[in-house]
Amino acid sequence: MKKITVQAFLQGLRHGLDVPTITIGSNLEAVVRAMIKGHKRRIVYVVDEDGRLRGAITLIRLQKVIFRPHLKRILTDSSIISENISEIFGAERAEDFMDTDIPVCTLEEDLGSVISRMMDYDASDIPVVDGHECIVSDLDILDILEFWLKTEKRDPRP
């Protein structure tokens, strides 16, 4: 892959970067609202009151939290299920189910080394942080794949 920094890669994107964040005390409803905004999110980052990264919640993790009664096959009555989800929405906080061991990168890093880190963590997204651990952007594997298609020389045959 072409040698490029994270910053140069992000500057070359055609779309704006709307980094999905919530504060550490956010309830489950706020997490869901942040996740579904834009309909293509697979992750929401959790920040403290100073904007520093504290964790992340993946779509897979979120669906397991919300739909755990279905996973355990405990509830069958739809009215009970809706009441249970209402309770979950009010009781759970982002810090209760966020992952804290997430890879990060900086704008100055080489994109190739960041991709290696993403593969090590099996991550589809990685936050870009500054020197104060504040999120300045987000790398998405779909954007990286699009870049790969544009820059790599391949056999022209389908």
C-alpha positions as CSV (number, residue, x, y, z in Angstrom):
1,M,0.0,0.0,0.0
2,K,1.1,3.5,-0.8
3,K,3.1,5.1,2.1
4,I,0.9,7.9,3.6
5,T,0.3,9.4,7.0
6,V,-3.1,9.2,8.7
7,Q,-3.4,12.9,8.4
8,A,-2.8,12.9,4.6
9,F,-5.3,10.0,4.3
10,L,-8.0,11.8,6.2
11,Q,-7.5,15.0,4.2
12,G,-8.1,13.0,1.0
13,L,-11.5,11.7,2.0
14,R,-14.4,12.9,0.0
15,H,-16.8,13.0,2.9
16,G,-16.8,14.9,6.2
17,L,-15.8,13.2,9.4
18,D,-18.5,13.1,12.0
19,V,-16.9,11.2,14.9
20,P,-19.6,9.5,17.0
21,T,-19.0,10.3,20.7
22,I,-21.0,10.3,23.9
23,T,-20.0,11.2,27.4
24,I,-19.1,8.6,30.0
25,G,-22.3,9.1,32.0
26,S,-24.6,8.7,29.0
27,N,-27.5,6.3,29.3
28,L,-28.3,3.5,26.9
29,E,-30.8,5.5,25.0
30,A,-28.1,8.1,24.2
31,V,-25.7,5.4,23.1
32,V,-28.4,4.0,20.7
33,R,-29.2,7.4,19.3
34,A,-25.5,8.1,18.6
35,M,-25.1,4.7,17.0
36,I,-28.1,5.0,14.6
37,K,-27.3,8.5,13.6
38,G,-26.2,8.1,9.9
39,H,-27.1,4.4,9.8
40,K,-23.6,3.3,9.0
41,R,-22.0,3.3,12.4
42,R,-20.4,0.3,14.0
43,I,-18.9,2.1,16.9
44,V,-19.5,5.0,19.4
45,Y,-16.6,6.4,21.3
46,V,-17.0,7.3,25.0
47,V,-15.3,10.5,26.2
48,D,-15.0,12.1,29.6
49,E,-16.0,15.7,30.4
50,D,-12.8,17.0,29.0
51,G,-13.3,15.2,25.7
52,R,-10.6,12.5,26.4
53,L,-11.2,9.0,25.0
54,R,-12.2,6.6,27.8
55,G,-13.6,3.7,25.8
56,A,-15.8,2.5,22.9
57,I,-19.0,0.6,22.4
58,T,-19.3,-1.5,19.2
59,L,-22.6,-2.3,17.5
60,I,-22.1,-6.0,18.4
61,R,-21.7,-5.1,22.1
62,L,-24.7,-2.8,22.0
63,Q,-27.0,-5.4,20.4
64,K,-25.9,-7.9,23.0
65,V,-26.7,-5.5,25.9
66,I,-30.1,-4.5,24.5
67,F,-31.3,-7.8,23.3
68,R,-29.8,-10.1,26.0
69,P,-33.3,-11.4,27.0
70,H,-33.6,-12.8,23.4
71,L,-30.1,-14.3,23.7
72,K,-31.0,-16.0,26.9
73,R,-34.5,-16.9,25.7
74,I,-35.9,-15.9,29.1
75,L,-38.8,-13.7,27.9
76,T,-41.4,-14.7,25.3
77,D,-44.2,-12.2,25.9
78,S,-43.7,-9.1,23.7
79,S,-45.2,-6.7,26.4
80,I,-42.7,-8.0,29.0
81,I,-39.9,-7.6,26.4
82,S,-40.8,-4.0,25.8
83,E,-41.0,-3.2,29.5
84,N,-37.6,-4.9,30.0
85,I,-36.0,-2.8,27.3
86,S,-37.4,0.4,28.9
87,E,-35.8,-0.6,32.2
88,I,-32.5,-1.3,30.4
89,F,-32.6,2.1,28.6
90,G,-32.9,4.0,31.9
91,A,-30.6,1.9,34.1
92,E,-27.5,1.1,32.1
93,R,-24.7,3.7,31.5
94,A,-22.0,3.8,28.8
95,E,-19.3,3.0,31.3
96,D,-21.1,-0.2,32.4
97,F,-20.5,-1.9,29.0
98,M,-17.9,0.0,27.1
99,D,-14.6,-1.6,26.0
100,T,-11.5,0.2,27.5
101,D,-8.8,-1.8,25.7
102,I,-9.1,-0.2,22.2
103,P,-6.4,0.6,19.8
104,V,-5.7,4.3,18.9
105,C,-3.6,6.2,16.5
106,T,-2.3,9.7,15.8
107,L,-2.3,11.9,12.8
108,E,1.4,11.6,12.3
109,E,1.5,7.8,12.1
110,D,2.0,5.8,8.9
111,L,-1.3,4.4,7.7
112,G,0.3,1.0,7.1
113,S,1.3,0.6,10.7
114,V,-2.2,1.7,11.8
115,I,-3.8,-0.9,9.5
116,S,-1.5,-3.6,11.1
117,R,-2.8,-2.5,14.6
118,M,-6.4,-2.7,13.4
119,M,-5.8,-6.2,12.2
120,D,-4.2,-7.2,15.5
121,Y,-7.3,-6.0,17.3
122,D,-9.7,-7.2,14.7
123,A,-11.0,-3.6,14.6
124,S,-13.0,-2.0,11.8
125,D,-12.7,1.5,13.2
126,I,-9.9,3.2,15.2
127,P,-10.0,6.6,16.8
128,V,-7.4,9.2,16.0
129,V,-6.3,11.0,19.1
130,D,-4.1,14.1,19.9
131,G,-1.5,14.4,22.6
132,H,-4.2,14.9,25.2
133,E,-6.1,11.7,24.3
134,C,-8.9,13.7,22.7
135,I,-10.5,12.3,19.6
136,V,-9.8,14.3,16.5
137,S,-11.0,11.9,13.9
138,D,-11.8,8.2,13.2
139,L,-10.4,5.8,10.7
140,D,-12.9,3.4,9.1
141,I,-11.9,0.2,7.3
142,L,-14.3,0.9,4.5
143,D,-12.5,4.2,3.7
144,I,-9.2,2.4,3.8
145,L,-10.5,-0.3,1.4
146,E,-11.7,2.4,-1.0
147,F,-8.2,4.0,-0.8
148,W,-6.7,0.6,-1.5
149,L,-8.9,0.2,-4.6
150,K,-7.8,3.6,-6.0
151,T,-4.1,3.3,-5.3
152,E,-3.0,-0.3,-5.7
153,K,-2.0,-1.7,-9.1
154,R,-3.9,-4.8,-9.8
155,D,-4.5,-7.2,-12.7
156,P,-7.1,-5.5,-14.9
157,R,-9.0,-8.7,-15.5
158,P,-12.2,-9.1,-13.3
